[in-house]
Amino acid sequence: MTFNFQFGFNMFPDNPRPFNTQYKCFSVSMLPGNEREDVERGGKIIMPPSALDTLTRLNIVYPMLFKLTNKKTNRITHCGVLEFVADEGKVYLPYWMMHNLFLDEGEIINVEFVSLQVATYARFQPQSEDFLDISNPKAVLENGLRSFACLTTGDIVAIKYNQRIYEMCVLETKPGPAVSIIECDMNVEFAPPVGYKEPTKAITKGENDVNPDDLMPEPLGFVAFKGQGNRLDGKKKKKEDSSPAEQTSIKSAYIRGIPDYDYQIGTLKFLRNAKPTNNKEIKELNEFKAFAGEGNLLKKSKKR
């Protein structure tokens, strides 16, 4: 005799049963006991023990990720769960998460279990220019996101670094608008901070606009025949084109440290035998003394 047993339910369902319920939400500062900074600076919430009991009876896929919805404003975000120690009927959220959802203390929030894809790319925009003062922003962001379970496009998350809170707007996530960042390799990019302006470069003159005569050092000492002449009849001399030889000015002695601005390619000048000028000689050149030269007689005197 053969007995056939038939059950009226599926013992191993392929699809997980839904977890969708509502709670009163409060900020972490309202949580009884000591202050929980680890919850405030992360992306996870605290739920009641009854939620854990219900989730263990369902065929859920780990990790536990939830979709939070404020039905009054249709604002949505995603989060993970840190502990199941809240009072029954209540959930505790970080303040930045309540700010994104436009929630006040004690308002109703809808909590739904979801399964998200693993993140491959995310783009963030700092909300302050102070974020540029951080030497290694990617390392700071990576350390701050360790307290998060998922990211949602449009959220403004809070990252704590050196006793300061930096707000970051999630501009884009791939492969979807909401992704899981638990044990993933994610490429990160930064957009310019809010209010940031590119520094303007000063307009500099080109090399062709520089007059070579302006680069020449002033001649040191007395320069002979540098003055102007006047005619006895009072007439002014006509200007004539001077030759290149006449245009060249008399140069002073070579001074170490001043480049030769008249250098021509293909020529060499050996100045190793030149007598070095010192400060005393330069001072004597600058002091012009009239009629300080030496005189010579045209007729040589006879030797006696």
Buried (B, 14 or more C-beta within 10 A) or exposed (E): EEEEEEEEEEEEEEEEEEBEBBBBBBBBEEBEEEEBEEBBBBBBBBBBEEBBEBBEEEEBEEBBBBBBBBEEEEBBBBBBBBBBBBBEEBBBBBBBBBBBBEBEEEBEBBBBBBEBBBBBEBBBBBBBEEBEEBEEBEEBBEEBBEBBBBBBBBBBBBBBBEEEEBBBBBBBBBEEBBBBBBEEEBEBEBBEBEEBEEEEEEEEEEEEEEEEEEEBEEBBBBBEEEEEEEEEEEEEEEEEEEEEEEEEEEEBBEEEEEEEEEEEEEEEEEEEEEEEBEEEBBEEBEEEEEEEEEEEEEEEEEEE
